[in-house]
Amino acid sequence: MPKVMRCNDVVGNCDFVARGESEQDIMQQASEHARTAHQVSDVTPELADKVRSAIRDEAA
């Protein structure tokens, strides 16, 4: 089942949405987005946990 993560659910005030077939897909997109849009050079374990908790199954 496809997955979705909305950055707004993690940091607020951001319209970025990552979609993928797996948690790994979402984490890769979120990591790149964090670097380019939020100037986050190092994704901490705590931030990674917040992102994972925001990943949902995408409704059909």
PDBQT receptor file of N, H, CA, C and O in Angstrom, charges set to zero:
ATOM      1  N   MET A   1       0.855  -1.180   0.000  1.00  0.00    +0.000 N 
ATOM      2  CA  MET A   1       0.000   0.000   0.000  1.00  0.00    +0.000 C 
ATOM      3  C   MET A   1       0.901   1.244   0.000  1.00  0.00    +0.000 C 
ATOM      4  O   MET A   1       1.864   1.304   0.765  1.00  0.00    +0.000 OA
ATOM      5  N   PRO A   2       0.603   2.213  -0.832  1.00  0.00    +0.000 N 
ATOM      6  CA  PRO A   2       1.405   3.440  -0.887  1.00  0.00    +0.000 C 
ATOM      7  C   PRO A   2       1.404   4.167   0.448  1.00  0.00    +0.000 C 
ATOM      8  O   PRO A   2       0.442   4.103   1.214  1.00  0.00    +0.000 OA
ATOM      9  N   LYS A   3       2.506   4.860   0.706  1.00  0.00    +0.000 N 
ATOM     10  H   LYS A   3       3.287   4.912   0.083  1.00  0.00    +0.000 HD
ATOM     11  CA  LYS A   3       2.684   5.609   1.949  1.00  0.00    +0.000 C 
ATOM     12  C   LYS A   3       2.754   7.103   1.636  1.00  0.00    +0.000 C 
ATOM     13  O   LYS A   3       3.089   7.500   0.520  1.00  0.00    +0.000 OA
ATOM     14  N   VAL A   4       2.435   7.920   2.634  1.00  0.00    +0.000 N 
ATOM     15  H   VAL A   4       2.163   7.597   3.541  1.00  0.00    +0.000 HD
ATOM     16  CA  VAL A   4       2.498   9.373   2.496  1.00  0.00    +0.000 C 
ATOM     17  C   VAL A   4       2.972   9.974   3.818  1.00  0.00    +0.000 C 
ATOM     18  O   VAL A   4       2.661   9.470   4.897  1.00  0.00    +0.000 OA
ATOM     19  N   MET A   5       3.736  11.067   3.705  1.00  0.00    +0.000 N 
ATOM     20  H   MET A   5       3.989  11.477   2.829  1.00  0.00    +0.000 HD
ATOM     21  CA  MET A   5       4.175  11.811   4.875  1.00  0.00    +0.000 C 
ATOM     22  C   MET A   5       4.094  13.293   4.528  1.00  0.00    +0.000 C 
ATOM     23  O   MET A   5       4.629  13.744   3.515  1.00  0.00    +0.000 OA
ATOM     24  N   ARG A   6       3.413  14.036   5.391  1.00  0.00    +0.000 N 
ATOM     25  H   ARG A   6       2.979  13.670   6.214  1.00  0.00    +0.000 HD
ATOM     26  CA  ARG A   6       3.285  15.480   5.195  1.00  0.00    +0.000 C 
ATOM     27  C   ARG A   6       4.241  16.184   6.153  1.00  0.00    +0.000 C 
ATOM     28  O   ARG A   6       4.167  16.000   7.367  1.00  0.00    +0.000 OA
ATOM     29  N   CYS A   7       5.134  16.989   5.595  1.00  0.00    +0.000 N 
ATOM     30  H   CYS A   7       5.193  17.139   4.608  1.00  0.00    +0.000 HD
ATOM     31  CA  CYS A   7       6.113  17.697   6.412  1.00  0.00    +0.000 C 
ATOM     32  C   CYS A   7       5.422  18.555   7.463  1.00  0.00    +0.000 C 
ATOM     33  O   CYS A   7       5.929  18.708   8.574  1.00  0.00    +0.000 OA
ATOM     34  N   ASN A   8       4.291  19.103   7.124  1.00  0.00    +0.000 N 
ATOM     35  H   ASN A   8       3.878  18.979   6.221  1.00  0.00    +0.000 HD
ATOM     36  CA  ASN A   8       3.531  19.925   8.063  1.00  0.00    +0.000 C 
ATOM     37  C   ASN A   8       3.237  19.170   9.366  1.00  0.00    +0.000 C 
ATOM     38  O   ASN A   8       3.142  19.785  10.428  1.00  0.00    +0.000 OA
ATOM     39  N   ASP A   9       3.094  17.846   9.289  1.00  0.00    +0.000 N 
ATOM     40  H   ASP A   9       3.171  17.347   8.426  1.00  0.00    +0.000 HD
ATOM     41  CA  ASP A   9       2.836  17.039  10.481  1.00  0.00    +0.000 C 
ATOM     42  C   ASP A   9       4.081  16.904  11.356  1.00  0.00    +0.000 C 
ATOM     43  O   ASP A   9       3.982  16.540  12.528  1.00  0.00    +0.000 OA
ATOM     44  N   VAL A  10       5.248  17.195  10.789  1.00  0.00    +0.000 N 
ATOM     45  H   VAL A  10       5.329  17.490   9.837  1.00  0.00    +0.000 HD
ATOM     46  CA  VAL A  10       6.502  17.049  11.525  1.00  0.00    +0.000 C 
ATOM     47  C   VAL A  10       6.999  18.397  12.042  1.00  0.00    +0.000 C 
ATOM     48  O   VAL A  10       7.309  18.532  13.226  1.00  0.00    +0.000 OA
ATOM     49  N   VAL A  11       7.075  19.391  11.163  1.00  0.00    +0.000 N 
ATOM     50  H   VAL A  11       6.822  19.281  10.202  1.00  0.00    +0.000 HD
ATOM     51  CA  VAL A  11       7.642  20.682  11.565  1.00  0.00    +0.000 C 
ATOM     52  C   VAL A  11       6.645  21.828  11.519  1.00  0.00    +0.000 C 
ATOM     53  O   VAL A  11       6.921  22.903  12.050  1.00  0.00    +0.000 OA
ATOM     54  N   GLY A  12       5.499  21.623  10.900  1.00  0.00    +0.000 N 
ATOM     55  H   GLY A  12       5.275  20.749  10.468  1.00  0.00    +0.000 HD
ATOM     56  CA  GLY A  12       4.515  22.693  10.784  1.00  0.00    +0.000 C 
ATOM     57  C   GLY A  12       4.876  23.691   9.700  1.00  0.00    +0.000 C 
ATOM     58  O   GLY A  12       6.051  23.884   9.388  1.00  0.00    +0.000 OA
ATOM     59  N   ASN A  13       3.871  24.319   9.134  1.00  0.00    +0.000 N 
ATOM     60  H   ASN A  13       2.917  24.162   9.388  1.00  0.00    +0.000 HD
ATOM     61  CA  ASN A  13       4.020  25.392   8.157  1.00  0.00    +0.000 C 
ATOM     62  C   ASN A  13       4.877  25.013   6.948  1.00  0.00    +0.000 C 
ATOM     63  O   ASN A  13       5.704  25.806   6.497  1.00  0.00    +0.000 OA
ATOM     64  N   CYS A  14       4.678  23.802   6.426  1.00  0.00    +0.000 N 
ATOM     65  H   CYS A  14       4.006  23.159   6.793  1.00  0.00    +0.000 HD
ATOM     66  CA  CYS A  14       5.396  23.358   5.230  1.00  0.00    +0.000 C 
ATOM     67  C   CYS A  14       4.454  22.477   4.408  1.00  0.00    +0.000 C 
ATOM     68  O   CYS A  14       3.831  21.559   4.941  1.00  0.00    +0.000 OA
ATOM     69  N   ASP A  15       4.355  22.763   3.114  1.00  0.00    +0.000 N 
ATOM     70  H   ASP A  15       4.861  23.509   2.681  1.00  0.00    +0.000 HD
ATOM     71  CA  ASP A  15       3.413  22.052   2.250  1.00  0.00    +0.000 C 
ATOM     72  C   ASP A  15       3.986  20.808   1.583  1.00  0.00    +0.000 C 
ATOM     73  O   ASP A  15       3.282  20.151   0.817  1.00  0.00    +0.000 OA
ATOM     74  N   PHE A  16       5.257  20.461   1.856  1.00  0.00    +0.000 N 
ATOM     75  H   PHE A  16       5.829  20.995   2.479  1.00  0.00    +0.000 HD
ATOM     76  CA  PHE A  16       5.881  19.313   1.212  1.00  0.00    +0.000 C 
ATOM     77  C   PHE A  16       5.163  18.024   1.597  1.00  0.00    +0.000 C 
ATOM     78  O   PHE A  16       4.818  17.806   2.758  1.00  0.00    +0.000 OA
ATOM     79  N   VAL A  17       4.946  17.172   0.588  1.00  0.00    +0.000 N 
ATOM     80  H   VAL A  17       5.226  17.349  -0.355  1.00  0.00    +0.000 HD
ATOM     81  CA  VAL A  17       4.353  15.859   0.807  1.00  0.00    +0.000 C 
ATOM     82  C   VAL A  17       5.229  14.829   0.111  1.00  0.00    +0.000 C 
ATOM     83  O   VAL A  17       5.526  14.961  -1.076  1.00  0.00    +0.000 OA
ATOM     84  N   ALA A  18       5.641  13.807   0.846  1.00  0.00    +0.000 N 
ATOM     85  H   ALA A  18       5.399  13.700   1.811  1.00  0.00    +0.000 HD
ATOM     86  CA  ALA A  18       6.421  12.700   0.274  1.00  0.00    +0.000 C 
ATOM     87  C   ALA A  18       5.495  11.515   0.087  1.00  0.00    +0.000 C 
ATOM     88  O   ALA A  18       4.696  11.186   0.964  1.00  0.00    +0.000 OA
ATOM     89  N   ARG A  19       5.612  10.872  -1.080  1.00  0.00    +0.000 N 
ATOM     90  H   ARG A  19       6.261  11.139  -1.793  1.00  0.00    +0.000 HD
ATOM     91  CA  ARG A  19       4.821   9.679  -1.363  1.00  0.00    +0.000 C 
ATOM     92  C   ARG A  19       5.757   8.592  -1.867  1.00  0.00    +0.000 C 
ATOM     93  O   ARG A  19       6.708   8.864  -2.600  1.00  0.00    +0.000 OA
ATOM     94  N   GLY A  20       5.474   7.352  -1.463  1.00  0.00    +0.000 N 
ATOM     95  H   GLY A  20       4.702   7.131  -0.867  1.00  0.00    +0.000 HD
ATOM     96  CA  GLY A  20       6.299   6.247  -1.915  1.00  0.00    +0.000 C 
ATOM     97  C   GLY A  20       5.661   4.916  -1.583  1.00  0.00    +0.000 C 
ATOM     98  O   GLY A  20       4.602   4.845  -0.959  1.00  0.00    +0.000 OA
ATOM     99  N   GLU A  21       6.328   3.869  -2.016  1.00  0.00    +0.000 N 
ATOM    100  H   GLU A  21       7.188   3.927  -2.523  1.00  0.00    +0.000 HD
ATOM    101  CA  GLU A  21       5.814   2.518  -1.788  1.00  0.00    +0.000 C 
ATOM    102  C   GLU A  21       6.287   1.924  -0.469  1.00  0.00    +0.000 C 
ATOM    103  O   GLU A  21       5.763   0.905  -0.020  1.00  0.00    +0.000 OA
ATOM    104  N   SER A  22       7.291   2.570   0.160  1.00  0.00    +0.000 N 
ATOM    105  H   SER A  22       7.717   3.398  -0.205  1.00  0.00    +0.000 HD
ATOM    106  CA  SER A  22       7.815   2.018   1.409  1.00  0.00    +0.000 C 
ATOM    107  C   SER A  22       8.258   3.146   2.344  1.00  0.00    +0.000 C 
ATOM    108  O   SER A  22       8.394   4.300   1.935  1.00  0.00    +0.000 OA
ATOM    109  N   GLU A  23       8.476   2.784   3.592  1.00  0.00    +0.000 N 
ATOM    110  H   GLU A  23       8.366   1.847   3.924  1.00  0.00    +0.000 HD
ATOM    111  CA  GLU A  23       8.991   3.741   4.560  1.00  0.00    +0.000 C 
ATOM    112  C   GLU A  23      10.349   4.262   4.098  1.00  0.00    +0.000 C 
ATOM    113  O   GLU A  23      10.653   5.444   4.260  1.00  0.00    +0.000 OA
ATOM    114  N   GLN A  24      11.158   3.385   3.527  1.00  0.00    +0.000 N 
ATOM    115  H   GLN A  24      10.911   2.425   3.396  1.00  0.00    +0.000 HD
ATOM    116  CA  GLN A  24      12.482   3.781   3.028  1.00  0.00    +0.000 C 
ATOM    117  C   GLN A  24      12.361   4.876   1.967  1.00  0.00    +0.000 C 
ATOM    118  O   GLN A  24      13.111   5.852   1.994  1.00  0.00    +0.000 OA
ATOM    119  N   ASP A  25      11.413   4.715   1.027  1.00  0.00    +0.000 N 
ATOM    120  H   ASP A  25      10.804   3.922   1.005  1.00  0.00    +0.000 HD
ATOM    121  CA  ASP A  25      11.185   5.741  -0.002  1.00  0.00    +0.000 C 
ATOM    122  C   ASP A  25      10.886   7.084   0.645  1.00  0.00    +0.000 C 
ATOM    123  O   ASP A  25      11.451   8.107   0.258  1.00  0.00    +0.000 OA
ATOM    124  N   ILE A  26      10.006   7.078   1.620  1.00  0.00    +0.000 N 
ATOM    125  H   ILE A  26       9.546   6.248   1.934  1.00  0.00    +0.000 HD
ATOM    126  CA  ILE A  26       9.594   8.307   2.294  1.00  0.00    +0.000 C 
ATOM    127  C   ILE A  26      10.773   8.923   3.051  1.00  0.00    +0.000 C 
ATOM    128  O   ILE A  26      10.984  10.134   2.992  1.00  0.00    +0.000 OA
ATOM    129  N   MET A  27      11.538   8.096   3.757  1.00  0.00    +0.000 N 
ATOM    130  H   MET A  27      11.367   7.112   3.805  1.00  0.00    +0.000 HD
ATOM    131  CA  MET A  27      12.665   8.598   4.529  1.00  0.00    +0.000 C 
ATOM    132  C   MET A  27      13.712   9.245   3.628  1.00  0.00    +0.000 C 
ATOM    133  O   MET A  27      14.297  10.263   4.000  1.00  0.00    +0.000 OA
ATOM    134  N   GLN A  28      13.955   8.674   2.456  1.00  0.00    +0.000 N 
ATOM    135  H   GLN A  28      13.479   7.848   2.155  1.00  0.00    +0.000 HD
ATOM    136  CA  GLN A  28      14.923   9.259   1.523  1.00  0.00    +0.000 C 
ATOM    137  C   GLN A  28      14.429  10.627   1.035  1.00  0.00    +0.000 C 
ATOM    138  O   GLN A  28      15.189  11.595   1.009  1.00  0.00    +0.000 OA
ATOM    139  N   GLN A  29      13.164  10.696   0.654  1.00  0.00    +0.000 N 
ATOM    140  H   GLN A  29      12.546   9.910   0.676  1.00  0.00    +0.000 HD
ATOM    141  CA  GLN A  29      12.599  11.971   0.197  1.00  0.00    +0.000 C 
ATOM    142  C   GLN A  29      12.607  13.008   1.315  1.00  0.00    +0.000 C 
ATOM    143  O   GLN A  29      12.937  14.172   1.086  1.00  0.00    +0.000 OA
ATOM    144  N   ALA A  30      12.245  12.588   2.519  1.00  0.00    +0.000 N 
ATOM    145  H   ALA A  30      11.977  11.643   2.705  1.00  0.00    +0.000 HD
ATOM    146  CA  ALA A  30      12.188  13.510   3.652  1.00  0.00    +0.000 C 
ATOM    147  C   ALA A  30      13.584  14.022   4.006  1.00  0.00    +0.000 C 
ATOM    148  O   ALA A  30      13.746  15.194   4.345  1.00  0.00    +0.000 OA
ATOM    149  N   SER A  31      14.577  13.165   3.931  1.00  0.00    +0.000 N 
ATOM    150  H   SER A  31      14.446  12.213   3.655  1.00  0.00    +0.000 HD
ATOM    151  CA  SER A  31      15.946  13.568   4.231  1.00  0.00    +0.000 C 
ATOM    152  C   SER A  31      16.432  14.621   3.237  1.00  0.00    +0.000 C 
ATOM    153  O   SER A  31      17.021  15.627   3.631  1.00  0.00    +0.000 OA
ATOM    154  N   GLU A  32      16.184  14.387   1.958  1.00  0.00    +0.000 N 
ATOM    155  H   GLU A  32      15.706  13.569   1.638  1.00  0.00    +0.000 HD
ATOM    156  CA  GLU A  32      16.574  15.350   0.931  1.00  0.00    +0.000 C 
ATOM    157  C   GLU A  32      15.814  16.666   1.119  1.00  0.00    +0.000 C 
ATOM    158  O   GLU A  32      16.400  17.743   1.007  1.00  0.00    +0.000 OA
ATOM    159  N   HIS A  33      14.536  16.580   1.398  1.00  0.00    +0.000 N 
ATOM    160  H   HIS A  33      14.061  15.705   1.489  1.00  0.00    +0.000 HD
ATOM    161  CA  HIS A  33      13.721  17.778   1.624  1.00  0.00    +0.000 C 
ATOM    162  C   HIS A  33      14.237  18.558   2.837  1.00  0.00    +0.000 C 
ATOM    163  O   HIS A  33      14.331  19.785   2.789  1.00  0.00    +0.000 OA
ATOM    164  N   ALA A  34      14.569  17.859   3.914  1.00  0.00    +0.000 N 
ATOM    165  H   ALA A  34      14.493  16.863   3.953  1.00  0.00    +0.000 HD
ATOM    166  CA  ALA A  34      15.076  18.529   5.113  1.00  0.00    +0.000 C 
ATOM    167  C   ALA A  34      16.351  19.303   4.803  1.00  0.00    +0.000 C 
ATOM    168  O   ALA A  34      16.540  20.415   5.296  1.00  0.00    +0.000 OA
ATOM    169  N   ARG A  35      17.230  18.714   3.983  1.00  0.00    +0.000 N 
ATOM    170  H   ARG A  35      17.076  17.810   3.583  1.00  0.00    +0.000 HD
ATOM    171  CA  ARG A  35      18.478  19.390   3.616  1.00  0.00    +0.000 C 
ATOM    172  C   ARG A  35      18.217  20.633   2.766  1.00  0.00    +0.000 C 
ATOM    173  O   ARG A  35      18.774  21.698   3.032  1.00  0.00    +0.000 OA
ATOM    174  N   THR A  36      17.380  20.498   1.759  1.00  0.00    +0.000 N 
ATOM    175  H   THR A  36      16.927  19.633   1.543  1.00  0.00    +0.000 HD
ATOM    176  CA  THR A  36      17.212  21.588   0.803  1.00  0.00    +0.000 C 
ATOM    177  C   THR A  36      16.245  22.671   1.277  1.00  0.00    +0.000 C 
ATOM    178  O   THR A  36      16.477  23.851   1.015  1.00  0.00    +0.000 OA
ATOM    179  N   ALA A  37      15.187  22.303   1.956  1.00  0.00    +0.000 N 
ATOM    180  H   ALA A  37      14.999  21.344   2.168  1.00  0.00    +0.000 HD
ATOM    181  CA  ALA A  37      14.168  23.283   2.334  1.00  0.00    +0.000 C 
ATOM    182  C   ALA A  37      14.326  23.820   3.754  1.00  0.00    +0.000 C 
ATOM    183  O   ALA A  37      13.935  24.950   4.046  1.00  0.00    +0.000 OA
ATOM    184  N   HIS A  38      14.900  23.004   4.631  1.00  0.00    +0.000 N 
ATOM    185  H   HIS A  38      15.217  22.086   4.394  1.00  0.00    +0.000 HD
ATOM    186  CA  HIS A  38      14.971  23.392   6.041  1.00  0.00    +0.000 C 
ATOM    187  C   HIS A  38      16.408  23.508   6.552  1.00  0.00    +0.000 C 
ATOM    188  O   HIS A  38      16.630  23.713   7.745  1.00  0.00    +0.000 OA
ATOM    189  N   GLN A  39      17.380  23.376   5.651  1.00  0.00    +0.000 N 
ATOM    190  H   GLN A  39      17.200  23.209   4.681  1.00  0.00    +0.000 HD
ATOM    191  CA  GLN A  39      18.798  23.484   6.009  1.00  0.00    +0.000 C 
ATOM    192  C   GLN A  39      19.197  22.566   7.164  1.00  0.00    +0.000 C 
ATOM    193  O   GLN A  39      19.997  22.942   8.021  1.00  0.00    +0.000 OA
ATOM    194  N   VAL A  40      18.628  21.354   7.176  1.00  0.00    +0.000 N 
ATOM    195  H   VAL A  40      17.979  21.048   6.480  1.00  0.00    +0.000 HD
ATOM    196  CA  VAL A  40      18.975  20.353   8.180  1.00  0.00    +0.000 C 
ATOM    197  C   VAL A  40      20.056  19.469   7.568  1.00  0.00    +0.000 C 
ATOM    198  O   VAL A  40      19.781  18.672   6.670  1.00  0.00    +0.000 OA
ATOM    199  N   SER A  41      21.281  19.613   8.056  1.00  0.00    +0.000 N 
ATOM    200  H   SER A  41      21.504  20.260   8.785  1.00  0.00    +0.000 HD
ATOM    201  CA  SER A  41      22.390  18.861   7.475  1.00  0.00    +0.000 C 
ATOM    202  C   SER A  41      22.523  17.466   8.075  1.00  0.00    +0.000 C 
ATOM    203  O   SER A  41      23.079  16.569   7.442  1.00  0.00    +0.000 OA
ATOM    204  N   ASP A  42      22.020  17.279   9.287  1.00  0.00    +0.000 N 
ATOM    205  H   ASP A  42      21.568  18.008   9.801  1.00  0.00    +0.000 HD
ATOM    206  CA  ASP A  42      22.137  15.986   9.957  1.00  0.00    +0.000 C 
ATOM    207  C   ASP A  42      20.779  15.591  10.530  1.00  0.00    +0.000 C 
ATOM    208  O   ASP A  42      20.260  16.248  11.432  1.00  0.00    +0.000 OA
ATOM    209  N   VAL A  43      20.214  14.515   9.997  1.00  0.00    +0.000 N 
ATOM    210  H   VAL A  43      20.636  13.981   9.264  1.00  0.00    +0.000 HD
ATOM    211  CA  VAL A  43      18.935  14.021  10.507  1.00  0.00    +0.000 C 
ATOM    212  C   VAL A  43      19.222  13.199  11.760  1.00  0.00    +0.000 C 
ATOM    213  O   VAL A  43      19.780  12.104  11.686  1.00  0.00    +0.000 OA
ATOM    214  N   THR A  44      18.837  13.736  12.894  1.00  0.00    +0.000 N 
ATOM    215  H   THR A  44      18.384  14.625  12.954  1.00  0.00    +0.000 HD
ATOM    216  CA  THR A  44      19.072  13.057  14.175  1.00  0.00    +0.000 C 
ATOM    217  C   THR A  44      18.122  11.864  14.326  1.00  0.00    +0.000 C 
ATOM    218  O   THR A  44      17.095  11.803  13.650  1.00  0.00    +0.000 OA
ATOM    219  N   PRO A  45      18.454  10.931  15.194  1.00  0.00    +0.000 N 
ATOM    220  CA  PRO A  45      17.532   9.814  15.448  1.00  0.00    +0.000 C 
ATOM    221  C   PRO A  45      16.156  10.298  15.908  1.00  0.00    +0.000 C 
ATOM    222  O   PRO A  45      15.137   9.699  15.567  1.00  0.00    +0.000 OA
ATOM    223  N   GLU A  46      16.131  11.380  16.680  1.00  0.00    +0.000 N 
ATOM    224  H   GLU A  46      16.960  11.867  16.957  1.00  0.00    +0.000 HD
ATOM    225  CA  GLU A  46      14.854  11.915  17.163  1.00  0.00    +0.000 C 
ATOM    226  C   GLU A  46      14.015  12.455  16.011  1.00  0.00    +0.000 C 
ATOM    227  O   GLU A  46      12.806  12.229  15.961  1.00  0.00    +0.000 OA
ATOM    228  N   LEU A  47      14.654  13.168  15.086  1.00  0.00    +0.000 N 
ATOM    229  H   LEU A  47      15.636  13.352  15.127  1.00  0.00    +0.000 HD
ATOM    230  CA  LEU A  47      13.927  13.684  13.922  1.00  0.00    +0.000 C 
ATOM    231  C   LEU A  47      13.451  12.535  13.040  1.00  0.00    +0.000 C 
ATOM    232  O   LEU A  47      12.324  12.557  12.545  1.00  0.00    +0.000 OA
ATOM    233  N   ALA A  48      14.298  11.542  12.844  1.00  0.00    +0.000 N 
ATOM    234  H   ALA A  48      15.213  11.525  13.246  1.00  0.00    +0.000 HD
ATOM    235  CA  ALA A  48      13.904  10.379  12.044  1.00  0.00    +0.000 C 
ATOM    236  C   ALA A  48      12.696   9.687  12.659  1.00  0.00    +0.000 C 
ATOM    237  O   ALA A  48      11.803   9.241  11.938  1.00  0.00    +0.000 OA
ATOM    238  N   ASP A  49      12.661   9.594  13.981  1.00  0.00    +0.000 N 
ATOM    239  H   ASP A  49      13.387   9.956  14.567  1.00  0.00    +0.000 HD
ATOM    240  CA  ASP A  49      11.510   8.985  14.667  1.00  0.00    +0.000 C 
ATOM    241  C   ASP A  49      10.245   9.804  14.445  1.00  0.00    +0.000 C 
ATOM    242  O   ASP A  49       9.169   9.240  14.248  1.00  0.00    +0.000 OA
ATOM    243  N   LYS A  50      10.367  11.140  14.476  1.00  0.00    +0.000 N 
ATOM    244  H   LYS A  50      11.241  11.598  14.635  1.00  0.00    +0.000 HD
ATOM    245  CA  LYS A  50       9.205  12.001  14.227  1.00  0.00    +0.000 C 
ATOM    246  C   LYS A  50       8.682  11.808  12.813  1.00  0.00    +0.000 C 
ATOM    247  O   LYS A  50       7.472  11.754  12.590  1.00  0.00    +0.000 OA
ATOM    248  N   VAL A  51       9.612  11.702  11.848  1.00  0.00    +0.000 N 
ATOM    249  H   VAL A  51      10.595  11.745  12.029  1.00  0.00    +0.000 HD
ATOM    250  CA  VAL A  51       9.194  11.487  10.470  1.00  0.00    +0.000 C 
ATOM    251  C   VAL A  51       8.506  10.138  10.327  1.00  0.00    +0.000 C 
ATOM    252  O   VAL A  51       7.445  10.043   9.710  1.00  0.00    +0.000 OA
ATOM    253  N   ARG A  52       9.107   9.088  10.898  1.00  0.00    +0.000 N 
ATOM    254  H   ARG A  52       9.968   9.166  11.399  1.00  0.00    +0.000 HD
ATOM    255  CA  ARG A  52       8.491   7.748  10.818  1.00  0.00    +0.000 C 
ATOM    256  C   ARG A  52       7.088   7.744  11.426  1.00  0.00    +0.000 C 
ATOM    257  O   ARG A  52       6.182   7.099  10.899  1.00  0.00    +0.000 OA
ATOM    258  N   SER A  53       6.913   8.459  12.526  1.00  0.00    +0.000 N 
ATOM    259  H   SER A  53       7.649   8.984  12.954  1.00  0.00    +0.000 HD
ATOM    260  CA  SER A  53       5.590   8.470  13.171  1.00  0.00    +0.000 C 
ATOM    261  C   SER A  53       4.556   9.233  12.339  1.00  0.00    +0.000 C 
ATOM    262  O   SER A  53       3.353   9.060  12.538  1.00  0.00    +0.000 OA
ATOM    263  N   ALA A  54       5.015  10.077  11.408  1.00  0.00    +0.000 N 
ATOM    264  H   ALA A  54       5.992  10.218  11.246  1.00  0.00    +0.000 HD
ATOM    265  CA  ALA A  54       4.103  10.848  10.553  1.00  0.00    +0.000 C 
ATOM    266  C   ALA A  54       3.752  10.108   9.263  1.00  0.00    +0.000 C 
ATOM    267  O   ALA A  54       2.885  10.563   8.516  1.00  0.00    +0.000 OA
ATOM    268  N   ILE A  55       4.403   8.982   8.985  1.00  0.00    +0.000 N 
ATOM    269  H   ILE A  55       5.107   8.612   9.592  1.00  0.00    +0.000 HD
ATOM    270  CA  ILE A  55       4.121   8.225   7.762  1.00  0.00    +0.000 C 
ATOM    271  C   ILE A  55       2.802   7.483   7.935  1.00  0.00    +0.000 C 
ATOM    272  O   ILE A  55       2.572   6.808   8.939  1.00  0.00    +0.000 OA
ATOM    273  N   ARG A  56       1.953   7.624   6.940  1.00  0.00    +0.000 N 
ATOM    274  H   ARG A  56       2.140   8.172   6.125  1.00  0.00    +0.000 HD
ATOM    275  CA  ARG A  56       0.630   6.990   6.954  1.00  0.00    +0.000 C 
ATOM    276  C   ARG A  56       0.428   6.185   5.662  1.00  0.00    +0.000 C 
ATOM    277  O   ARG A  56       1.082   6.440   4.651  1.00  0.00    +0.000 OA
ATOM    278  N   ASP A  57      -0.472   5.227   5.714  1.00  0.00    +0.000 N 
ATOM    279  H   ASP A  57      -1.003   5.020   6.535  1.00  0.00    +0.000 HD
ATOM    280  CA  ASP A  57      -0.915   4.564   4.493  1.00  0.00    +0.000 C 
ATOM    281  C   ASP A  57      -1.756   5.558   3.729  1.00  0.00    +0.000 C 
ATOM    282  O   ASP A  57      -2.624   6.216   4.304  1.00  0.00    +0.000 OA
ATOM    283  N   GLU A  58      -1.504   5.672   2.427  1.00  0.00    +0.000 N 
ATOM    284  H   GLU A  58      -0.800   5.138   1.961  1.00  0.00    +0.000 HD
ATOM    285  CA  GLU A  58      -2.258   6.616   1.618  1.00  0.00    +0.000 C 
ATOM    286  C   GLU A  58      -3.593   6.010   1.218  1.00  0.00    +0.000 C 
ATOM    287  O   GLU A  58      -3.652   4.887   0.717  1.00  0.00    +0.000 OA
ATOM    288  N   ALA A  59      -4.654   6.757   1.442  1.00  0.00    +0.000 N 
ATOM    289  H   ALA A  59      -4.606   7.670   1.849  1.00  0.00    +0.000 HD
ATOM    290  CA  ALA A  59      -5.989   6.297   1.075  1.00  0.00    +0.000 C 
ATOM    291  C   ALA A  59      -6.088   6.177  -0.432  1.00  0.00    +0.000 C 
ATOM    292  O   ALA A  59      -5.533   6.989  -1.173  1.00  0.00    +0.000 OA
ATOM    293  N   ALA A  60      -6.802   5.153  -0.875  1.00  0.00    +0.000 N 
ATOM    294  H   ALA A  60      -7.253   4.494  -0.273  1.00  0.00    +0.000 HD
ATOM    295  CA  ALA A  60      -6.941   4.923  -2.312  1.00  0.00    +0.000 C 
ATOM    296  C   ALA A  60      -7.849   5.951  -2.958  1.00  0.00    +0.000 C 
ATOM    297  O   ALA A  60      -8.074   5.902  -4.167  1.00  0.00    +0.000 OA
TER     298      ALA A  60
